[in-house]
Amino acid sequence: MLKTKTMTNFIVAITLGHSVFAGCDEFLGSGPVTGTNVQQTAGKVPASIDRKIMTFLGHTDDVKSVAFSPDGKHVATASSDKSVRIWSIKAGKQIKKLTGHDSVVLDVVFSPDGNRIAASGGFTDPTVKIWDVTSGRELITLKGHASGILCIAFSADGKRLLSGSADDSAKVWSTETGDCLLTLMGHADYIQCVQFSPDGKMLVTGSRDHLAKIWNAVDGAELHTLNLHTYWVNGVCFSKDGSRLVLAAGDGIISVWDAIEGRELQKLMEDTPCAVMDVAFAPNGDLLSVDYRGTIKVWNGGTCRRTLTLPWRQGITDVMNAAFSPDRKQLVSGSRDENSATLWRLDP
């Protein structure tokens, strides 16, 4: 459930082992690179560089989701302790605690204007709650799913919210009235990731049934079914112009697709595969993917060389999720380790 989605020149991956990238020029829409498969062996940032800025402590259970505010001044965290917390980066402390969910909070997102925050509840509380960020007042509760809501996303204009559920359906909601505008059926298992296209005309859902589906976001018509992976689809994101779609899956493969034609363009693969949990683009095109081992890496898309590695403490599934700051200078990751979120510096 990563939050920032555009693409140009860099690739960021959170994985262990060496990575092989195929067709970086087509993937980024940039100039050619030598060869079609480039294995990275150089560019690893020395371990002596400490990029940790601060750790946000206060949750009493693991942090399931993290998000930056659009102005980059705040971080939101959602936790199994049933709360959402908003943190001031400047002050380095919690400024609000939002409650109301009756179970684990699985995802959290800011509205595009930063004035509202939405969070989704778990299996015993399948609702989405939207709060006013300034006052902390609950504005609306969206009800209609029959099981936990694993993922949510706002449309670019903030007027619609997309939810994916363990009831195998996705729903589009009016954030103004709370009405359910569309119910999308077609997956055979939990929907784990969702996103609107930048123009709001399409949306994508990724599922444990190994499929991603592209839908018309206005009438709910299914446009394409993307069937490549051998395991759960854990993360999805559109390019800035909406023409490309990136999928991350539990088989260790990141794949790039033509979103208009539903055609696969290339794969980004690990030579020691492990589950990729999520994927997103930073404003300058850095690609962020999160695997269950939790080591953060940055890759230059023009050369396919590693430019940054953020080491993480050992422990399977320590890192649950991550998100870029709007200016790409920082990254926040959520963890089971100390029930915390950590802010990292990405610039040299």
N, C-alpha and C positions, 0 to 999 in steps of 0.2 A: 504494500500500500504506500508506494512512494508517491511524492507529491508534485515534483517539478518536471515538466515534459516538453522539451524542445531539442533540436539537434543541429550541430554544425561540425565541429572539428575534433572533439575529444571523446574518449570512451573511458568510463570508470567501471570497474568490476570489483565485487567483494567475493573473492574466491581463494582457494589454495591451489598451488601447483602452477605450471606454465600454461599459458593460454594460446590458442591458435585462432586467428581471425581470418575468415575468407571474404574476399571482395570488399575491402574497406572503402574503396572509391565509390562503388555503387551504393553502399550502405549510407554513406555520408553525403552523396551527391557532390563530391569534391573531385579534385584532380586525381590522376592515376597514381597507383603505388606499384613498386616493382614486385611482380609475382602475385599469385592469388592467395597463397597461404603463407603467412609470416609468423614464425614462432618467436616470442619475446624472450630474450635472454639478458637484456641490459636495461638500465634505467631505474633499478630499484632504489628507493630512497633509503639512505642509511638509517639503521635502527636508532642511532643516537639522536635523531631529530625528533623532538617531542612536540607533537601537534595537538595534544589534548589541551583544550582551553578550560573547560569546567565540566563538572558532573552535577546533574540535577538529582538531588536526593529528597525523598519525601513519600513516595509511594510505598505501600506495604505489601505489594505483590508485583509480579513481573509487568514490564511495560510492553504493551501489545502494539502500540502505534505511536508515531511521532509526526509532527508537522510544523513547518515554519509559517509564520504569518506572512502575508504578501509584502509587507514592508521590511521584513527580516529582523524586526525588533523583538519578536516573541517566539517562543516554542510552546507547542501544546503536546501533552502526553496523555495517552489513554492506557488504562491499567486493569488488570484482573481484580484490583481492589475496589472496582465499581465506580471509580472517579475519573474525571478529566481534570488536568491541572494546566494552568497557563503560567509560563515562566518569563520573567524579564531577563533578556541577555545582558543588558547594561548593568542591571542591579545584581544579576546572578542569583535571583531568588524567586520563589513562587509568589505570584500576585493574585491568583484566583484558583479556587477549587470548585469545580462544577459537579454536582451530584444529582441524582434522580433515577439513574439506572439501577435495576434490581439484581443485576448479575455483571459478570465480566464485561468490560467495554473493549470492543474488538478493533475499532477503527476510529480515527478522528481526522477531520479536515476543516480548514478555514474556508470561508466563502471567498470568492475572488476579490471582493472589495475589503476583506479583512474585518468586516463589522459583525459577522456571525461565525459561529463554530458549530459543527455537527459531529455527533458521535453515535455509533451503533452498538446495540446491546447483544448479549450472547443468547444461548439456547433457551434460557428461561425468561428472557426479556427481549423478544425480537422486535425492538422498536428503534427508531432513529429520533434523537432529540436535538433540537437546534436552540442555541442560546445566543443572547446578545453579548458580545465580547466585553463591552465597556461596563455594563451593569451586572452581568452574570445572570440576568433574568432568563428563564426558560421561555422561549417564544412559541414553540409548537412541538408536538410529538407525532411522528408518522407511524401508523399502525396498519398492518395488513399481511406481513410475512408470518409464516407458520413455524419458523425455526430461526436460529441465530443468524444475524446479519454480519457477514464476514468482511464486507467491503462497501465503501460509499464514495461518491464523487459528485462535486458540483459541476453544473454546466458553466461555460465561460461567463454567461450573463448573470449567474447566480439564481436564476428563476426556477431551475429544476435541480433535483437531486436524484442520482442513480444509486440503487442499492442491489447488492448480490447476496443471496442467502443460502443457508444449508437446506432450505426447502426446494432447491434446484431451480429457483426462479430468480429473475431480476425485475425490479420495478422502477418506473420513472414517476417522480412525485413533483407536485407543485410546492415550492417552498413558501409560497404566499398563502395558499389555502389549505395545504396538507392533503389535497386530493391525490389519489393514485391515478396518473394519466395513462400509464401503460403497464401491463404485466407481460413479461417475455418468458415463454416456455419453450423448451427444446433441449436443454441439457439434461443429462441423466445422473448427475451427481452435484455436490456442492458447487456453488459459484464462488470463487476465491478472489477474483479481481475484476474491476470494472473501470471504464473511463469513457467520457464523452470525447468526440473529436473536437478540435479547437473551434470549428464553426458551428458546433452543436447539431449538425445534421446526421451524424452517425454516432454509434456507441459500440463498445466492444465488451464482451464478457469472456472470462476465462474460467475453466472448471476442472474439477477433479476427474471428469470423464475424458480427460486428455485433449479436449477440444477448446478452441476459441471461436466465438461467433461474432460477426459484424452485423449490426442491425440498423435499420432506418430509425433514427431517434424521434421521428415525428409520428409515423404510423405503426411502428413496431414490426415492420416486415423484415424477415431474415434475409440478409444480402449474401453473406458468405459463411461457410464453415471451414475453418482452418484446422486441418488434421495432419499433424506432423509428429507430435511428441508421443513418447511411450509412457509418459507419467503425467501427473497433475500439471496444469497450467497455473502458475503461481503469481505471475505478474504480467501486466500489459501496459503499453504506453504508445500514444500517437506522436509522430513528429510534429513540428510547429505548424507545418502547412497541411497536416492531416493526410498526406499522401503515403506515408510509411507507418507501419505498425510493428512494434517489437514485442515478442513474447519471451517469457522466462519460464522454465519448467523444472520439475523435479528430477528429470533425467540429466541435468547438467548442461542443457543446450539453451542458448539464446538464439532465437531465429528472427529474421527480418522479412517483412511481407509488404507487398504492394496492397495498400488498404482499399484502393478503388477496384482493383481486379481480383483481389483475393489470391494473389500469386506469391509463392515463396521466392525471395530474392537471394538470401544467403543465411548461413549459420555461423554463430560464434560459439566455439566449442572448447571445453576443457580437456586436457589430456589425462587428468585425474578427476573424472566427473564427480560432482556432488550436487545435491539439490540446490537450484537457484530459487530463492524465495520471492524475489521481486526485482523490478527493473524500472528505471526512470531516466529522464534526461534533464540535465541542468540547463540554465538559460544559454550558456555558450556551447552546448552540445555534448558536454561530458555525460557519458552513460554510466549510470549507477546500477549495479546489480548486487543482490545480497544472497549469499549462500548460507547454508546452515552452520558452516564452520566459523564464519564471522571474521574474516580478514579483509580489510578494505583496500582495494587497488584502483589506481587511476591509469588509464591508457590513452595515448595520443592516437586519434583515429586516422591521421594522415600516414603515420609510420607504423602503427600497431605496436608501439613500444610502451612498456610500462613506465609511467612517470611518477607514480606515488603509491606507496603501500602504507596503510595504517594498521599496525599489528593490534590484535585483540587478545585478551586473555583466553587461555584454553578453556574448552568446555563446549560440548555440542549444544547448538541452538542458543548460545549466549546472546548473539545479536538477533533480535526479532525483526527489525525493520530499520530504515534509514531515510533521510530526506535532505535535499540540498537547500541552502539558503538561496534567496532569489538572485543574489549576485555571484553565486558559486564560490564564494570565498570561505564558506563554512559548511559543515555537514553535521547533522545530529543523528545519533543512532540510539535505538531503544534496546534494552537488554533485560535478561533475567538476573544478570550479575548485579547484586545489591539493589534489585528492583529500580534501576536507574536509567537515565538517559545521559549521553555524553556528547558534548559539543567539541568538534574537531576543526582545526585550521587546515585549509587546503592549499592556500598560496604558499610559495617558498618562504 
